[in-house]
Amino acid sequence: MEFLNVVWFVLITVLFTGFFILEGFDYGVGMLLIGKNDFERSMMIRSIGPIWDGNEVWMITAGGAMFAAFPHVYATMFSTFYLALFLMLLALILRGVAFELRTKHFADEWRRSWDFAIIFGSLIPAILWGVAMTNLIYGLPIDSQMHFLGRFIDLLNPYTILGGLTFALIFIFHGAAFLMLKLGDDRMLLMIKRQGICLGIFAMIAYLVFIIASIVLSQQSAFQFISVPFIISALLLLIALINMSREKFIPAFTTSTISIACLTIGFFATLFPNLMVSNLNPEWSLTIYNAASTPHTLAIMTGAAVVLVPIVLIYQGWTYKIFKERVTPGDLHH
């Protein structure tokens, strides 16, 4: 039954990949609201209005799969990142409420306040996801009883903060690439293109520094760093940046999407077969074997996943097809 342990590791990788791709451009659009006027912010929010909540379901599904397939990891991870997850949850709640309430009143201060909540609710989770993922490959003080022995401040160091900023910059570029496909206003397209190129350059620089730092630090770690997926991801990000500068917007978004997929796969490939690495003793790391549910539980979950996952994918694909049209200024009056 160890085969099922690997299957669920792969499935969780797929779920987080889907989450970072879909919610990544949501976060990016939210962060790009900074410095815009009310009309511009309304256009941008309208572009993700019908789909942002569906994208967040991937996070819930990934967390649920982690809880069911690897309960020890779920328990240790939530105790490790308790404060970070609380801040993330607070930010996401504010963000969700802001999407619903910003249009309920037309006072400028009212709308600006909720727009700020969307910016906050996009920036904080983007950074925290990067910090969390980087900590997983960097290693954590986990003892033989699967208990986290550190504090929240221990999760923050130059390397993990670099990981958080890298995630945020990649997401914001991904959001710009998405907006190039969704906005129907030429002036805004030009503005977003310029900002996307500028931020994409910063994302490339941060990503390259992150890869170099990861390779250097891996020499002192209990695991071997797998750099190939990260290098492929960086190259794809560069291609996406070139495509955007040449106004090839569909290829830009496509390559940006694949870049984030390779980034996520790189993290999980680095971890395998670990799920949480102990920097106190490699033998205390939580793996897909010592932290898994019973074989019977994994078998039942596999059957349910085979039936339900395709249904969810078909439904979400149908949703994107329904709302594929560009957002135009006239849409704001409907």
N, C-alpha and C positions, 0 to 999 in steps of 0.2 A: 504493500500500500504506500510505500515511500514515493511512488510515482505520483500519487495525488498531492503530496506535499509540494512537489515541483510544479504541478499543474496550477495549484492555488497561488504559488509565488508568481508564476507567469500571469495569472489572471489579475492579481493585485497590481502588478506592474502595468498591465493594460489599462486598468481602471484609473490609476494615477496618471498615466500618459494621457488618457482622454480628458481627465480633469484639468491638467496643466495646459493642454491645447485649448480647450473650450473656455475654461474660466480664465485662462491666461489673457485672451484678448478682451474679456470682460474687465479684468483688472486694468489692462492697458488703456482701454477707453476711459475708465473712471479716472485714472491718473492724468490722462491728457486733458481733462476738464480744467486743469489749472491754467489761469490766465485768459480764459475765454469769456466772452460776453454771454448774456442770457440766451440769445438766439442760437449761438454756436453750441452752448452746452445742451440746449434742448434738442438740437439736431443729433448730437452725438449720443445722448441718452436714448433717443427714439430708435437709434440703430440697434441697440441691444435690448430694448424694452421687452419684446416678445420672447426672448430666449435666455436672458441671464439666469432666471430661477431654474430653468431646466438644466443649465450647465452646472449649477451648484449641486444637483442631485448626484453627479459623479463623485463628489467628495463624500457625501453621505453613504453612497454605495461602497466606496473604497473603505471607509471606516467600518461599515457593517461587515464587509468581507474579512477585514483584518480581525475584527472581534470574534467572528465565527470560526475562522480557519486557524488563527494564531492568537488565542486569547491571552497568553502570557505576554506576548509582544504588546498587545492592546493595553494591558494593565500597566506594564512598565513604561510604555511610551506616554500614556496619559499622566502618570506621576512625574515623568521626566519633564514633559513640556506643559505641565499644568497651567502655569501662569501665561505662557505663550499662547496656549490654546484658548485660555479665557479671554485674552486680549483680542485674539483672532475672532472668537465668537462674538464679542462685543462689537467689533468693527463690522462684521457681517450682518448683525442685527440692525445696526444703524444704517448700513447701506441698503438693506432690504426695505426698511421703513421709509428711507429717503426716496427710493424709486416710486413708492406709492403716494407719498404725501406732498412732494414738491409741486405738483400740479393742482393741489386742492385750494391753493390761495395764490393770488397774482401779485402780492406785495414783493418788491425786490428783495427785501431783507429775508423774507420767508424762503424764497427760492434759493438765494445765495447760501443760507444756512444749511438747507438740505443738500445742496450741491457740494458743499464742503464735507458733509457727512459721507457722500458718495466717494469723494476723493480720499478721505481718511479710510473708509471701508474698503478701498481698493489697494491703497499703498501699504497699509499695515499687514494684511494677509500676504501680499506678494513678497514682502521682505521676510516675514516670519516663516513662510514655506521654504524660502531659500536657506535661512538659518537652520531650520529643522533638518532639511535634507543633507546639508553640509555636515551637521553634527553627526548624522548617522554614519557617514563614511569616515569622519575624523576620529570617532570613538568617544565613548561616554563612560564615566565611572560607575559601572554596574558590577555588583558583587555576585557571589556564587548563588545567592537566593533570588537573583533577578531583580534586585532592588537598586534603584538609582541613589547614589550617595552624595550627589552634588547639589548645587543650588541653581536658581535661574541664572544668576550672573555668570556661572561657570559655562553656560551655553554660548556666551558672547565673548568672542576673541577676534583678533583681526581676520583670521581665515574664515570663520563662520559669518562674520559681518560682510566680508567680501562676497561670500556666497549669496547672502540675502540681497545685496545691492545688484549682483549679477542677474538674479532671478527677476528683480523688479525692472531692470533695464531691458531685459529680453522681452518681458511681458508688455512693456510699454511700446516697444517697437512692433511687437505682434499685434497690439491693439491698433497702431497706426496703419499697419498693412490691412487689417480688417476694415477700418474706416474707408480706405481707398476703394473698397468694393461696395460700400454701403451708402456713401454720401452722394447726393445728387446736386450739390452746389459747387460750382467750379472754383469760387474763391476759397471755400473751405478745403477743397481737395488740394489746392496749391499750398495752403497753410499747413495742413496735416502732412503733406509730402515733405516739406522742408523740415518740419519738426521730427518726422520719422527718420529722415536721413541723419540728422544731427544726433538724435538719441541712439540710433542704430550704431553710429560710430563709437559712442561711449559704451554701448553694450558689447561691441567687439573687443574693445580695449579691456574692459572689466573681465570678459570671458577668457581672453588669452592669459591675463594675469592669474585668474582663478585656476586654469588648467596647469600653468607652470607651478603655482603654489601647491596644487594637489599632487603633482608628480614628485615634487621635492619632499613634501610631508609624508607621502606614502612610504618612503624609504625608512621612516622611523615607526611605521605602523605595523599592526599585527596581520594586515591583509595586503595583498598586492593590488595596486591601483590599476584599473583597466582604462587606458586613456583613449583607445581607438574610437568608441562612440562619441566621446567628448570632442575629439578632433574633427570627426565627420560633422558633428553638430555645429561646430564653429565655422567650418567651411560653408555649410549650408546657410548659416546666418549671413556670412559675407555675400553669398550669391543672392540671397533675399535683398540685402542692402543694395547691391548693384541693380537688381531688377526694379526696385523701387525708384532708384535714381533715373532709370530709363523708362519709367512710367509703364512697366510691364507688371501691372498690379496683381493679376491672377497668379502668375509665377512667383511674385514676391510673397504673397500670402501662403501659397503652397509650400515653398521652400522654408518659410518661417515656421509653418506647422510641422514639417518633417524635422526641422532643427530642434524644436522643443521635444518631439518624440524621441530623438536620439539622445538629447540631454537627459530625459527621464530614464530611458533604457540604460544609459551610462551609469547613473547612480545605482540602479538595482543590479546591474551586472557587476559593479564593483562590490556590492554587498554579498552577492550569492556565495554560499548558501546561508549567509548571515542575514538577519533582519535588523539587529541592533548590535553593534560591536562594543565589547568591553575593552577599555584601554588599561584596565587593571590586570586582567588576565585573559588572553584570547579564548581560553576554555570556558570562560563564563559568558561568552557572547550568546545572544539569543538567535537560534537558527531555525530553519524551516522544519527541523526535526524535533529539537527539544522544547520548542514553544508551540507546537501544533496541537490541534484538537485530535480526538480519537479517529482512527481510520473509518469507523462507521459514520461519524459526523461528516467527515470530508466526502465520503461517498454520497451521502444524501444531498449535501450542498452542491456537489458536482452535477447531479441529476437536475436539481432546480435551476442551476446556472445555465445548463444546456438549453432549457426551455425558455427561461425568462430573458436572458441577455439579448438574444436576437430580437425579441419583441421590443425591448427598450431601444435598441439601435434603430429598428425600423421606424418606430414612433418618432424618435428624435430627428432622424433623417427627413421624415415627412414634415415635421415642424419647420426645419430649415428651408425646405422647398416652398412651403406656404409663404414664408416671410423673406423670400430671396430678393425682392425688389429693392431698389435704392430708395433712401429717404430723401424727400424733397421738401423745400420750405412750405409747400402747400399742405403737407401731411401734418404740420403742427396745428392746423386749424380744425382737424378732424378728431 
